[in-house]
Amino acid sequence: MVTAVSWHDPANIPAAALLDRGYTGPPEYLAGYFHLSYRVTEQAVVVASSGWPQDGWELLPNGSVLVIDRATRRTRVEPLTADSLAPG
């Protein structure tokens, strides 16, 4: 099993700094600045940071863990707890 963790404090999104640097993208992207998304292909499970909403990607909610079975590429999303990160 492999895990990817989405855990961030939305208050720490540097929206003002991004706007000061000339960000001109959609405002809703700022709210998702630290979001992770994932997609399952025939060869792999890919997890990526925010920045490009594209078809075929699933949002990994903040405060959650994506659990990936490497052999089957099956995934499940669980709430982030100490147990969800325990080996085994």
Secondary structure as a PSIPRED ss2 file (coil, helix, strand):
# PSIPRED VFORMAT (PSIPRED V4.0)

   1 M C   1.000  0.000  0.000
   2 V E   0.000  0.000  1.000
   3 T E   0.000  0.000  1.000
   4 A E   0.000  0.000  1.000
   5 V E   0.000  0.000  1.000
   6 S E   0.000  0.000  1.000
   7 W C   1.000  0.000  0.000
   8 H C   1.000  0.000  0.000
   9 D C   1.000  0.000  0.000
  10 P H   0.000  1.000  0.000
  11 A H   0.000  1.000  0.000
  12 N H   0.000  1.000  0.000
  13 I C   1.000  0.000  0.000
  14 P C   1.000  0.000  0.000
  15 A H   0.000  1.000  0.000
  16 A H   0.000  1.000  0.000
  17 A H   0.000  1.000  0.000
  18 L H   0.000  1.000  0.000
  19 L H   0.000  1.000  0.000
  20 D H   0.000  1.000  0.000
  21 R C   1.000  0.000  0.000
  22 G C   1.000  0.000  0.000
  23 Y C   1.000  0.000  0.000
  24 T C   1.000  0.000  0.000
  25 G C   1.000  0.000  0.000
  26 P C   1.000  0.000  0.000
  27 P H   0.000  1.000  0.000
  28 E H   0.000  1.000  0.000
  29 Y H   0.000  1.000  0.000
  30 L H   0.000  1.000  0.000
  31 A H   0.000  1.000  0.000
  32 G C   1.000  0.000  0.000
  33 Y C   1.000  0.000  0.000
  34 F C   1.000  0.000  0.000
  35 H C   1.000  0.000  0.000
  36 L E   0.000  0.000  1.000
  37 S E   0.000  0.000  1.000
  38 Y E   0.000  0.000  1.000
  39 R E   0.000  0.000  1.000
  40 V E   0.000  0.000  1.000
  41 T C   1.000  0.000  0.000
  42 E C   1.000  0.000  0.000
  43 Q C   1.000  0.000  0.000
  44 A C   1.000  0.000  0.000
  45 V E   0.000  0.000  1.000
  46 V E   0.000  0.000  1.000
  47 V E   0.000  0.000  1.000
  48 A E   0.000  0.000  1.000
  49 S E   0.000  0.000  1.000
  50 S C   1.000  0.000  0.000
  51 G C   1.000  0.000  0.000
  52 W C   1.000  0.000  0.000
  53 P C   1.000  0.000  0.000
  54 Q C   1.000  0.000  0.000
  55 D C   1.000  0.000  0.000
  56 G C   1.000  0.000  0.000
  57 W C   1.000  0.000  0.000
  58 E E   0.000  0.000  1.000
  59 L E   0.000  0.000  1.000
  60 L E   0.000  0.000  1.000
  61 P C   1.000  0.000  0.000
  62 N C   1.000  0.000  0.000
  63 G C   1.000  0.000  0.000
  64 S E   0.000  0.000  1.000
  65 V E   0.000  0.000  1.000
  66 L E   0.000  0.000  1.000
  67 V E   0.000  0.000  1.000
  68 I E   0.000  0.000  1.000
  69 D C   1.000  0.000  0.000
  70 R C   1.000  0.000  0.000
  71 A C   1.000  0.000  0.000
  72 T C   1.000  0.000  0.000
  73 R C   1.000  0.000  0.000
  74 R C   1.000  0.000  0.000
  75 T E   0.000  0.000  1.000
  76 R E   0.000  0.000  1.000
  77 V E   0.000  0.000  1.000
  78 E E   0.000  0.000  1.000
  79 P E   0.000  0.000  1.000
  80 L C   1.000  0.000  0.000
  81 T C   1.000  0.000  0.000
  82 A C   1.000  0.000  0.000
  83 D H   0.000  1.000  0.000
  84 S H   0.000  1.000  0.000
  85 L H   0.000  1.000  0.000
  86 A C   1.000  0.000  0.000
  87 P C   1.000  0.000  0.000
  88 G C   1.000  0.000  0.000
